[in-house]
Amino acid sequence: MTDADLYKQYLDKGGPLYAQFAGRFIARGGKVDLFAGEPPKRALVAIFDSMEKAQAFRDSPAYKELIPLRDKASKFRAYIIEGLANEGVHLSLRRGVYDFR
Protein backbone atom coordinates (compact mmCIF):
# COMPACT_ATOMS: atom_id res chain seq x y z
CA MET A 1 0.00 0.00 0.00
CA THR A 2 1.44 3.33 -1.01
CA ASP A 3 -1.37 5.67 0.12
CA ALA A 4 -3.50 4.63 3.09
CA ASP A 5 -6.25 7.21 2.48
CA LEU A 6 -6.70 6.25 -1.17
CA TYR A 7 -6.53 2.58 -0.26
CA LYS A 8 -9.37 3.02 2.24
CA GLN A 9 -11.45 4.66 -0.51
CA TYR A 10 -10.69 1.70 -2.77
CA LEU A 11 -11.75 -0.79 -0.07
CA ASP A 12 -14.91 1.14 0.74
CA LYS A 13 -15.96 1.13 -2.92
CA GLY A 14 -14.55 -2.24 -3.99
CA GLY A 15 -15.40 -4.40 -0.99
CA PRO A 16 -19.17 -4.50 -1.63
CA LEU A 17 -18.57 -5.62 -5.24
CA TYR A 18 -17.30 -9.01 -4.08
CA ALA A 19 -20.73 -9.99 -2.74
CA GLN A 20 -22.38 -9.03 -6.05
CA PHE A 21 -20.28 -11.74 -7.72
CA ALA A 22 -20.62 -14.35 -4.94
CA GLY A 23 -17.15 -13.52 -3.65
CA ARG A 24 -16.15 -13.64 0.00
CA PHE A 25 -12.96 -13.00 1.91
CA ILE A 26 -11.30 -15.84 3.78
CA ALA A 27 -8.23 -13.80 4.76
CA ARG A 28 -7.62 -10.06 4.57
CA GLY A 29 -4.84 -7.93 5.94
CA GLY A 30 -3.68 -10.36 8.62
CA LYS A 31 -0.13 -11.34 9.43
CA VAL A 32 1.87 -12.70 6.47
CA ASP A 33 4.71 -15.09 7.32
CA LEU A 34 7.53 -16.13 5.02
CA PHE A 35 7.20 -19.59 3.47
CA ALA A 36 9.52 -19.09 0.50
CA GLY A 37 10.57 -15.95 -1.31
CA GLU A 38 9.72 -12.43 -0.26
CA PRO A 39 6.38 -12.13 1.56
CA PRO A 40 3.97 -9.35 0.57
CA LYS A 41 3.42 -6.54 3.03
CA ARG A 42 -0.36 -7.03 2.77
CA ALA A 43 -2.44 -9.74 1.16
CA LEU A 44 -5.99 -10.97 0.91
CA VAL A 45 -7.56 -14.23 -0.12
CA ALA A 46 -11.06 -14.26 -1.60
CA ILE A 47 -13.09 -17.17 -2.88
CA PHE A 48 -15.75 -17.21 -5.61
CA ASP A 49 -18.24 -19.92 -6.53
CA SER A 50 -16.72 -20.37 -9.99
CA MET A 51 -13.93 -19.22 -12.27
CA GLU A 52 -16.57 -17.45 -14.36
CA LYS A 53 -17.79 -15.41 -11.37
CA ALA A 54 -14.22 -14.43 -10.47
CA GLN A 55 -13.60 -13.36 -14.06
CA ALA A 56 -16.92 -11.48 -14.20
CA PHE A 57 -15.89 -9.59 -11.05
CA ARG A 58 -12.50 -8.71 -12.55
CA ASP A 59 -14.04 -7.68 -15.89
CA SER A 60 -17.04 -5.77 -14.52
CA PRO A 61 -17.40 -2.09 -15.42
CA ALA A 62 -17.81 -1.25 -11.72
CA TYR A 63 -14.46 -2.87 -10.85
CA LYS A 64 -12.70 -1.40 -13.89
CA GLU A 65 -13.72 2.07 -12.67
CA LEU A 66 -11.76 1.40 -9.47
CA ILE A 67 -8.52 0.36 -11.17
CA PRO A 68 -7.01 3.88 -11.33
CA LEU A 69 -7.74 4.37 -7.62
CA ARG A 70 -6.35 0.91 -6.80
CA ASP A 71 -3.17 1.55 -8.75
CA LYS A 72 -2.60 4.94 -7.09
CA ALA A 73 -3.15 3.39 -3.65
CA SER A 74 -0.96 0.29 -3.99
CA LYS A 75 1.48 -1.77 -5.96
CA PHE A 76 -1.01 -4.42 -6.94
CA ARG A 77 -0.74 -8.01 -8.14
CA ALA A 78 -3.65 -10.47 -8.32
CA TYR A 79 -4.16 -14.00 -9.60
CA ILE A 80 -7.17 -16.20 -10.26
CA ILE A 81 -6.48 -19.82 -9.38
CA GLU A 82 -9.02 -22.55 -10.00
CA GLY A 83 -9.67 -24.48 -6.80
CA LEU A 84 -10.21 -28.19 -6.32
CA ALA A 85 -13.55 -29.71 -7.38
CA ASN A 86 -16.44 -28.44 -5.24
CA GLU A 87 -14.26 -25.87 -3.48
CA GLY A 88 -14.88 -22.87 -5.70
CA VAL A 89 -12.33 -20.57 -7.25
CA HIS A 90 -9.74 -18.65 -5.35
CA LEU A 91 -8.00 -15.33 -5.99
CA SER A 92 -3.84 -15.22 -4.62
CA LEU A 93 -1.41 -15.59 -4.83
CA ARG A 94 -7.48 -15.88 -6.21
CA ARG A 95 -7.94 -18.89 -3.69
CA GLY A 96 -7.96 -15.18 -3.96
CA VAL A 97 -4.72 -13.47 -3.10
CA TYR A 98 -4.24 -9.85 -3.80
CA ASP A 99 -0.69 -8.94 -2.99
CA PHE A 100 -0.08 -5.30 -2.07
CA ARG A 101 3.48 -4.02 -1.78
PAGUSE-920840 format. One line per 8 residues: number of its first residue (from 1); for each residue y, x, z of N, C-alpha, C. Coordinates in Angstrom, 2 decimals, decimal comma, always signed. Example, Ala and Ser with C-alpha at 12.3 -4.5 7.8 and 13.67 -1.06 7.14 Angstrom:
! PAGUSE-920840
1 = -5,69/+13,19/+7,80/-4,50/+12,30/+7,80/-3,30/+13,20/+7,80  -2,25/+12,85/+7,08/-1,06/+13,67/+7,14/+0,03/+12,90/+7,87 .
END
This chain:
! PAGUSE-920840
1 = -1,16/+0,86/+0,00/+0,00/+0,00/+0,00/+1,22/+0,90/+0,00  +2,13/+0,62/-0,90/+3,33/+1,44/-1,01/+4,58/+0,74/-0,50  +4,53/-0,60/-0,38/+5,67/-1,37/+0,12/+5,14/-2,56/+0,91  +5,23/-2,48/+2,22/+4,63/-3,50/+3,09/+5,26/-4,88/+2,88  +6,56/-4,95/+2,67/+7,21/-6,25/+2,48/+6,75/-6,91/+1,18  +6,72/-6,15/+0,11/+6,25/-6,70/-1,17/+4,77/-7,07/-1,09  +4,00/-6,25/-0,39/+2,58/-6,53/-0,26/+2,34/-7,84/+0,48  +3,14/-8,11/+1,51/+3,02/-9,37/+2,24/+3,33/-10,54/+1,31 .
9 = +4,35/-10,39/+0,46/+4,66/-11,45/-0,51/+3,47/-11,68/-1,45  +2,87/-10,59/-1,90/+1,70/-10,69/-2,77/+0,56/-11,43/-2,07  +0,27/-11,08/-0,81/-0,79/-11,75/-0,07/-0,49/-13,23/+0,15  +0,76/-13,53/+0,49/+1,14/-14,91/+0,74/+0,97/-15,78/-0,50  +1,25/-15,21/-1,66/+1,13/-15,96/-2,92/-0,28/-15,90/-3,49  -0,93/-14,74/-3,37/-2,24/-14,55/-3,99/-3,40/-15,06/-3,17  -3,30/-14,98/-1,85/-4,40/-15,40/-0,99/-4,92/-16,80/-1,27  -4,03/-17,81/-1,37/-4,50/-19,17/-1,63/-5,21/-19,35/-2,98 .
17 = -4,96/-18,46/-3,93/-5,62/-18,57/-5,24/-7,14/-18,37/-5,15  -7,57/-17,56/-4,21/-9,01/-17,30/-4,08/-9,78/-18,61/-3,90  -9,30/-19,47/-3,02/-9,99/-20,73/-2,74/-10,05/-21,62/-3,98  -9,03/-21,56/-4,82/-9,03/-22,38/-6,05/-10,16/-21,98/-6,99  -10,67/-20,76/-6,85/-11,74/-20,28/-7,72/-13,02/-20,02/-6,93  -13,16/-20,72/-5,80/-14,35/-20,62/-4,94/-14,55/-19,20/-4,42  -13,45/-18,50/-4,21/-13,52/-17,15/-3,65/-13,25/-17,19/-2,15  -13,86/-16,26/-1,43/-13,64/-16,15/+0,00/-13,75/-14,69/+0,41 .
25 = -12,99/-14,33/+1,42/-13,00/-12,96/+1,91/-14,15/-12,77/+2,89  -14,85/-11,64/+2,78/-15,84/-11,30/+3,78/-15,42/-10,05/+4,55  -14,42/-9,34/+4,04/-13,80/-8,23/+4,76/-12,41/-8,05/+4,18  -11,43/-7,81/+5,07/-10,06/-7,62/+4,57/-9,25/-6,83/+5,58  -8,86/-5,63/+5,16/-7,93/-4,84/+5,94/-8,49/-4,20/+7,20  -9,78/-4,30/+7,43/-10,36/-3,68/+8,62/-10,52/-2,18/+8,45  -11,12/-1,57/+9,44/-11,34/-0,13/+9,43/-12,25/+0,25/+8,27  -11,90/+1,32/+7,56/-12,70/+1,87/+6,47/-13,19/+3,23/+6,92 .
33 = -14,50/+3,45/+6,89/-15,09/+4,71/+7,32/-15,67/+5,42/+6,10  -15,62/+6,72/+6,12/-16,13/+7,53/+5,02/-17,65/+7,45/+4,93  -18,16/+7,12/+3,76/-19,59/+7,20/+3,47/-19,81/+8,38/+2,54  -19,08/+8,40/+1,44/-19,09/+9,52/+0,50/-17,80/+9,46/-0,29  -17,21/+10,57/-0,58/-15,95/+10,57/-1,31/-14,79/+10,23/-0,40  -13,65/+10,03/-1,02/-12,43/+9,72/-0,26/-12,35/+8,22/+0,01  -12,22/+7,81/+1,27/-12,13/+6,38/+1,56/-10,75/+5,83/+1,20  -10,66/+4,57/+0,82/-9,35/+3,97/+0,57/-8,62/+3,78/+1,90 .
41 = -7,31/+3,68/+1,82/-6,54/+3,42/+3,03/-6,67/+1,96/+3,46  -6,87/+1,07/+2,50/-7,03/-0,36/+2,77/-7,95/-0,92/+1,71  -8,81/-1,84/+2,11/-9,74/-2,44/+1,16/-10,02/-3,88/+1,56  -10,49/-4,66/+0,61/-10,97/-5,99/+0,91/-12,21/-6,25/+0,09  -13,03/-7,13/+0,59/-14,23/-7,56/-0,12/-14,17/-9,08/-0,18  -14,26/-9,61/-1,39/-14,26/-11,06/-1,60/-15,51/-11,42/-2,37  -15,98/-12,63/-2,18/-17,17/-13,09/-2,88/-16,85/-14,39/-3,60  -17,37/-14,54/-4,80/-17,21/-15,75/-5,61/-18,60/-16,32/-5,90 .
49 = -18,64/-17,58/-6,25/-19,92/-18,24/-6,53/-20,58/-17,75/-7,80  -19,80/-17,20/-8,73/-20,37/-16,72/-9,99/-19,46/-15,67/-10,61  -20,00/-14,91/-11,52/-19,22/-13,93/-12,27/-18,11/-14,65/-13,03  -18,43/-15,82/-13,58/-17,45/-16,57/-14,36/-16,26/-17,00/-13,50  -16,51/-17,40/-12,25/-15,41/-17,79/-11,37/-14,56/-16,59/-10,99  -15,19/-15,44/-10,78/-14,43/-14,22/-10,47/-13,56/-13,84/-11,67  -14,12/-13,92/-12,86/-13,36/-13,60/-14,06/-12,24/-14,61/-14,31  -12,51/-15,89/-14,03/-11,48/-16,92/-14,20/-10,32/-16,67/-13,24 .
57 = -10,63/-16,25/-12,01/-9,59/-15,89/-11,05/-8,74/-14,75/-11,61  -9,41/-13,68/-12,02/-8,71/-12,50/-12,55/-7,86/-12,84/-13,77  -8,35/-13,73/-14,63/-7,68/-14,04/-15,89/-6,72/-15,22/-15,81  -6,61/-15,84/-14,64/-5,77/-17,04/-14,52/-4,29/-16,70/-14,68  -3,53/-17,62/-15,30/-2,09/-17,40/-15,42/-1,41/-17,21/-14,06  -1,86/-17,93/-13,05/-1,25/-17,81/-11,72/-1,44/-16,41/-11,17  -2,64/-15,82/-11,34/-2,87/-14,46/-10,85/-2,10/-13,44/-11,71  -2,10/-13,64/-13,01/-1,40/-12,70/-13,89/+0,09/-12,62/-13,56 .
65 = +0,66/-13,74/-13,08/+2,07/-13,72/-12,67/+2,30/-12,80/-11,48  +1,26/-12,59/-10,67/+1,40/-11,76/-9,47/+1,18/-10,27/-9,73  +0,69/-9,92/-10,90/+0,36/-8,52/-11,17/+1,56/-7,58/-11,02  +2,75/-7,92/-11,54/+3,88/-7,01/-11,33/+4,20/-6,80/-9,85  +4,13/-7,85/-9,06/+4,37/-7,74/-7,62/+3,29/-6,88/-6,97  +2,03/-7,14/-7,32/+0,91/-6,35/-6,80/+1,08/-4,87/-7,10  +1,43/-4,57/-8,34/+1,55/-3,17/-8,75/+2,75/-2,46/-8,13  +3,81/-3,21/-7,80/+4,94/-2,60/-7,09/+4,60/-2,36/-5,62 .
73 = +3,70/-3,20/-5,08/+3,39/-3,15/-3,65/+2,26/-2,18/-3,31  +1,47/-1,77/-4,31/+0,29/-0,96/-3,99/-0,17/-0,18/-5,20  -1,00/+0,81/-4,92/-1,77/+1,48/-5,96/-3,11/+0,77/-5,94  -3,39/+0,01/-6,97/-4,42/-1,01/-6,94/-5,59/-0,66/-7,85  -6,79/-0,84/-7,33/-8,01/-0,74/-8,14/-8,90/-1,90/-7,70  -9,58/-2,54/-8,66/-10,47/-3,65/-8,32/-11,64/-3,64/-9,28  -12,77/-4,13/-8,81/-14,00/-4,16/-9,60/-14,68/-5,50/-9,38  -15,34/-5,99/-10,41/-16,20/-7,17/-10,26/-17,62/-6,67/-10,40 .
81 = -18,43/-6,93/-9,39/-19,82/-6,48/-9,38/-20,70/-7,70/-9,20  -21,63/-7,90/-10,12/-22,55/-9,02/-10,00/-23,49/-8,78/-8,84  -23,61/-9,78/-7,97/-24,48/-9,67/-6,80/-25,94/-9,95/-7,16  -26,78/-9,89/-6,15/-28,19/-10,21/-6,32/-28,34/-11,71/-6,55  -29,46/-12,14/-7,10/-29,71/-13,55/-7,38/-29,44/-14,38/-6,13  -28,75/-15,48/-6,31/-28,44/-16,44/-5,24/-27,51/-15,89/-4,18  -26,82/-14,79/-4,46/-25,87/-14,26/-3,48/-24,45/-14,28/-3,99  -24,22/-14,82/-5,18/-22,87/-14,88/-5,70/-22,42/-13,57/-6,34 .
89 = -21,16/-13,50/-6,61/-20,57/-12,33/-7,25/-19,56/-11,73/-6,30  -19,52/-10,43/-6,28/-18,65/-9,74/-5,35/-17,60/-8,95/-6,10  -16,40/-8,83/-5,46/-15,33/-8,00/-5,99/-15,35/-6,68/-5,21  -15,44/-5,04/-5,44/-15,22/-3,84/-4,62/-14,53/-2,85/-5,39  -14,76/-2,55/-4,62/-15,59/-1,41/-4,83/-16,93/-1,83/-4,64  -15,76/-6,06/-6,36/-15,88/-7,48/-6,21/-17,25/-7,73/-5,80  -18,50/-7,35/-4,90/-18,89/-7,94/-3,69/-17,58/-8,16/-3,15  -16,48/-8,10/-3,73/-15,18/-7,96/-3,96/-14,40/-6,87/-3,34 .
97 = -14,40/-5,58/-3,81/-13,47/-4,72/-3,10/-12,23/-4,43/-3,90  -11,13/-4,70/-3,30/-9,85/-4,24/-3,80/-9,54/-3,00/-3,00  -9,20/-1,95/-3,66/-8,94/-0,69/-2,99/-7,46/-0,39/-3,15  -6,73/-0,36/-2,04/-5,30/-0,08/-2,07/-5,06/+1,31/-1,52  -4,35/+2,13/-2,26/-4,02/+3,48/-1,78/-2,53/+3,64/-1,74 .
END
